[in-house]
Amino acid sequence: MTVLVMAVLGVLAGLAWSYAAPRAAMAVTEKGPALADPSTQALIAADGWFAAITGGLGLLCGAVAWLRNRQDQLPVLAGLCAGGVLAAFLTLWVGSAVTIGVVTVEAAAPGLKVVPGPLELTAGGVLVAWPLLAVALFGLLEGMHGYRDSALRKPYGI
């Protein structure tokens, strides 16, 4: 169930990423499309939006999973990990395939055609934000809660 819920959230996150992330302007040349502005920050911004959206949802999933299923820790952790990986890839796929929101392209030199580029990740490491933060928050909450109820807090029986 955890994996299924996270997969649906991944599709919604992909739509949100497509709406929020800027696209780099591409110049149409004889050799194919090329970056119109090599110093553009749009590529980094797209990675940042992806990390913020998936990381926030990872924290949300970790907190909800801990609040609802503290007794079945191992299956829930496995579901958070597998669901987070699936959701991150679904976010990437849906966000890259669908264009939502305003796509603007700055003015170009005369005779040069400029089009919005595709939405893609340049930093593949942000794909782990969702599963990593979901599992980490679940573990942190369980560790804090487990320590509170532990006999190790009162080693001398006091």
C-alpha positions in Angstrom: 0.0 0.0 0.0 2.9 2.4 0.8 4.4 1.9 -2.6 1.1 2.5 -4.4 0.4 5.7 -2.5 3.9 7.0 -3.1 3.6 6.1 -6.8 0.5 8.3 -7.1 2.3 11.1 -5.2 5.2 10.7 -7.7 2.9 11.4 -10.7 1.5 14.5 -8.9 5.0 15.6 -8.0 6.0 15.2 -11.7 3.2 17.6 -12.6 4.3 20.0 -9.9 7.9 19.9 -11.1 6.8 20.5 -14.7 4.9 23.5 -13.6 7.5 25.0 -11.3 10.8 24.3 -13.0 12.2 26.7 -15.6 13.3 25.3 -19.0 16.6 26.4 -20.6 16.4 28.2 -23.9 17.7 26.2 -26.9 18.9 27.7 -30.1 17.9 25.7 -33.2 21.1 25.4 -35.3 22.1 23.3 -38.4 23.6 20.7 -36.1 20.6 20.5 -33.9 19.5 22.2 -30.7 22.1 23.8 -28.5 21.9 25.9 -25.4 21.2 29.5 -26.3 22.9 30.7 -23.2 25.7 28.4 -21.9 25.7 30.3 -18.5 22.0 29.8 -17.9 20.9 28.9 -14.4 17.7 27.1 -15.6 19.4 23.7 -15.5 20.5 24.1 -11.9 17.0 25.5 -11.0 15.3 22.5 -12.5 17.5 20.2 -10.3 16.7 22.4 -7.3 13.0 22.3 -7.8 13.1 18.5 -8.3 15.1 18.1 -5.0 12.8 20.4 -3.1 9.5 18.8 -4.3 10.7 15.2 -3.9 12.6 15.9 -0.6 9.5 17.6 0.9 7.3 14.7 -0.1 9.9 12.2 1.3 9.7 13.9 4.7 5.9 13.9 4.5 5.8 10.2 3.7 8.3 9.3 6.4 6.3 11.2 9.0 3.0 9.8 8.0 4.4 6.2 7.8 5.8 6.5 11.3 2.6 7.9 12.7 0.4 5.2 11.2 2.6 2.1 11.3 5.0 2.0 14.2 4.5 -1.7 14.9 5.5 -3.0 11.4 8.8 -1.2 11.1 10.7 -3.4 8.6 7.9 -3.7 6.0 7.2 0.0 6.3 10.8 0.9 5.8 11.0 -1.4 2.8 7.9 0.2 1.4 9.3 3.7 2.0 12.5 2.8 0.2 11.0 1.1 -2.8 8.1 3.5 -3.0 10.5 6.5 -2.8 12.7 5.1 -5.6 9.6 4.4 -7.8 8.1 7.8 -7.0 11.3 9.7 -7.8 11.5 8.0 -11.2 7.8 8.6 -11.9 8.4 12.3 -11.0 11.2 12.5 -13.5 9.3 10.7 -16.2 6.1 12.6 -15.8 7.8 16.0 -15.4 9.9 15.4 -18.5 7.0 14.2 -20.6 4.4 16.8 -19.7 4.7 20.6 -20.1 2.5 22.6 -17.7 2.8 26.2 -16.9 4.3 29.2 -18.7 7.2 28.5 -20.9 9.0 31.7 -21.9 11.9 32.3 -24.2 14.0 35.5 -24.2 14.4 37.4 -27.4 17.2 36.2 -29.7 19.4 37.6 -32.4 17.8 38.2 -35.8 17.7 35.0 -37.8 18.2 32.7 -34.8 15.3 30.6 -33.7 15.1 30.0 -29.9 12.8 27.4 -28.4 12.3 26.2 -24.8 14.4 23.1 -24.0 13.3 19.9 -22.4 13.0 19.5 -18.7 15.6 17.1 -17.5 17.9 16.5 -14.5 21.6 17.4 -14.8 22.4 16.2 -11.3 21.2 12.5 -11.1 22.0 12.4 -7.3 18.8 14.3 -6.5 16.8 11.2 -7.4 17.6 9.8 -4.0 16.1 12.7 -2.1 12.7 11.1 -1.8 13.6 7.6 -0.5 16.6 8.9 1.6 14.6 11.5 3.5 11.6 9.3 4.0 13.7 6.5 5.5 15.9 8.9 7.5 13.0 10.7 9.1 11.2 7.4 9.9 14.4 6.1 11.5 15.0 9.4 13.4 11.5 9.4 14.8 11.6 5.8 15.7 15.0 6.2 17.4 13.7 9.1 19.5 10.5 7.3 20.4 12.4 4.1 21.2 14.9 5.8 23.4 12.1 7.5 25.4 10.6 4.1 26.3 13.9 2.3 26.7 15.2 0.8 29.9 18.6 2.3 29.0 17.3 5.7 30.1 17.2 4.4 33.6 20.2 2.0 33.9 20.0 1.7 37.7 16.2 1.2 37.9 15.6 4.6 39.3 
